Amino acid sequence: MDIKSNAWDVRDVGKISLFLACSFVALIVWVRSNPHLFFNGTSYLSDWNYTHYLFNYDEGFVKRGIVGDSLKTLVGHVSYDFVNFFSYISLGGLSFLFFLFVSKPYVDYGRRFGAFLLLIFAATSPATLQHFAFDVGRFDLIIYIVFILIILSIKFLAERSVYATFAIVVAGLSLSVLLHEAALFMILPLSLVFWNYIDPSRKGVVCQGVSFTVIFFMTFLVSTRGEYSALGFEDHLEALRGVYGDRVMSSSLVVIHNSSLEENVSRTIRLGLSFPRIVHHGALIFFMMPFAYMMYKLYMSIRSQVDIRVKLIFIASLSPLALYPLGQDHFRWWSLAITNIILSICFVVLRDKVIREGVLSFFEDRVRLVAFVVLFGLVSGPLGVTESFDVVVYAAKFVGSIIPGL
C-alpha cells in the first residue's frame, strides 16, 4: 500500500513539475511577444483582425464568417472588448494544446532530458507561440487549435478505425476552411500525410483521397461563392462603422468584397519587391540562421533513418509557403511553415522508435547549441505578419529618430 502510494506521489509530483515548467515557459513567451500588454495593458488585438469578427451570415453565406456569426449568436453585439477577451482565451487554448502535444515525447518516453529540451525548443521558437501571441485575434489561432486536435485524433484513431478518422479529419478541415480558405495550404497537406504515415493501407489511402477531394472542392466553393454582395463596399463599411465605430478597417473588410486572385498576386509582388520588405527578408534570414543550422545538423544526424515517408512529412510541412504569391503576409507563411516543421518533428518522434532515439540523443548531445537557438529566438522576438521581427522595427524607428528623413 505504501509502495503504491509513494509511486503515485512520484508521478503526481512529476506532473505538477512539468505543468509549472510549461507555465513558466509560456509566461516568458507571452511577455516577450506582448511586452506592451504586460507593461502598460495595451492589447495586441489589431483593428484589422477585429474587423474579421464582424463578418457573419446575416445576409447570406460569406467566407470567414463562421466565427463572427457564432459570436453574434452568443452575445449579440460583437464589441472590441469581447473579441479581445475571446482572442486571448483562444491563445490560451492553443498554448495548452501545443504544450500538451510537444510534451508527449517527454511524458511518454521516460522523461528524457532530450525530450524536455525539444519541448523548450518548440515552445520558444519565434515562429510558434511567440508568433501566435504577437498576432493574437487572427483566425490562425483557431485553425491550429483544430489542427492539433486533428493530429491527436489521427494518432489515437488511425490504427483503430479508418471511418472515424475520416469523419474527424473531414469535419476538422471543413471547419478550418470555413474559418479561412487558406487552411487548404496551411494544414490540409500535413494532416493527410500524417494520416497516411500511420495508415498506408488501401482503404486508408482511398479515404485520404476522398478527404482531399471534399476539402479541395469545399475550398473552391468558399473562395468563389463567399463574397459579400448584399451591400456595396462603401455602404457596407459605413453600416458597420455606424454600429461598431472607427475600429472597422476598410483594408480588412475588402477581403470579402471582390478581392480577385489577380489583384492579390499583383499587390503581393509589388509589396514583396519594395525596399522595406527586402530588408525584412534579410532580417528573417539572419535571425533564423541558428534555427536553420540546427535543423540541418539534426537532419544529418538522423539521415540514415529517414525514409521517403518521413521526407514527405517535412515537405508537406512547407505547404504554407505556397501562399507566398497569393498573400502579402510573407512572414506569417514562414511562421506557419516552421510551426508545421516543429510539430512534424514531435509527431515522428512519437511514432518512430529509431528516429526518436536519434532526435532525443541529438538534443542531449548539443545542449549548448539548443540553448543558443532558444536564447537567440527570444532576443529576436516573434516572427510577424508583414514585418519580420519587432527588433527590426524598433531599430528602424531608432535610426529614423536620429536621421530625419531616412
Secondary structure by P-SEA (a helix, b strand, c coil): caaaaaaaaaaaaaaaaaaaaaaaaaaaaaaaacccccccccccccaaaaaaaacccccccccccaaaaaaaaacccccaaaaaaaaaaaaaaaaaaaaaaaaaaaaaccccaaaaaaaaaaaaccccaaaaaaacccaaaaaaaaaaaaaaaaaccccccaaaaaaaaaaaaaaaaaaccccccccaaaaaaaaaaacccaaaaaaaaaaaaaaaaaaaaaaaccccccccaaaaaaaaaaccccccccccccccccccaaaaaaaaaaaaacaaaaaaaaaaaaaaaaaaaaaaaaaaaccccccaaaaaaaaaaaccccccccccaaaaaaaaaaaaaaaaaaaaaaccaaaaaaaaaaaaacaaaaaaaaaaaaaacccccccccaaaaaaaaaaaaacccc
